[in-house]
Amino acid sequence: MIPSPAWQERASFKGKAFVYLLRSSKGRFYLGWTTDIKRRLGEHNSGGSLYTRSRGPWELVSYEAFSSIEDAKERERTVKKNPRMFKLLKKRALATLRVSAALQQNMQVMG
């Protein structure tokens, strides 16, 4: 997955479908697929999903782009069925976020 803290600024994404990883303010994670990440995140944060409704607010921590909806659905199923894979995915995304935050902090200090 490619973490992207500044995803809101990107006007277009490559690919037709995405598998995304969200993290709640309560420390929970949610993995899903969509064709529109911005819209879907808004739905999760406005109560449009049964699981995420009472567990938010949510933030995007990473995503993967796929050329087809079928590929995205298959990736989501594979990760959800394999707890070890899901754990590694979360661990990698959080590590990348920490590195990104540290780089941003260094840039501000130097800046």
LINHU-V602025 format. One record per pair of residues at least 6 apart in sequence whose C-alpha atoms are under 7 Angstrom apart, sorted by the first residue. I is the first residue (numbers start at 1). J is the second residue. D is the distance in whole Angstrom. If there is no record, write none. Layout:
# LINHU-V602025
i-><I;I>
j-><J;J>
d-><D;D>
This chain:
# LINHU-V602025
i-><1;1;1;2;2;2;3;3;3;3;3;4;4;5;14;15;15;15;16;16;16;16;16;17;17;17;17;17;17;17;17;18;18;18;18;18;18;18;18;19;19;19;19;19;19;19;19;20;20;20;20;20;20;21;21;21;21;21;21;21;21;22;22;22;22;22;22;22;23;23;23;23;23;23;24;24;24;24;24;25;25;25;32;33;33;33;34;43;44;44;45;45;45;47;61;62;66;79;79;80>
j-><62;63;64;62;63;64;61;62;63;93;96;61;62;61;65;65;66;67;35;66;67;68;69;34;35;65;66;67;68;69;72;33;34;35;63;64;65;66;72;32;33;34;63;64;65;72;76;31;32;33;62;63;64;29;30;31;32;60;61;62;63;29;30;31;58;59;60;61;29;30;58;59;60;61;55;56;57;58;59;56;57;58;76;72;73;76;40;49;52;53;56;57;58;53;93;93;72;85;86;86>
d-><6;5;5;5;5;6;6;4;6;6;7;7;6;7;7;5;5;5;6;6;5;6;7;6;4;6;5;7;6;5;6;5;5;6;6;5;5;6;6;6;4;7;5;5;7;6;6;6;6;6;6;4;6;7;6;5;7;6;6;5;6;6;5;6;6;5;5;6;5;7;5;5;7;7;7;5;6;4;6;6;6;6;6;6;6;7;7;7;6;7;6;6;6;4;6;6;6;6;5;6>
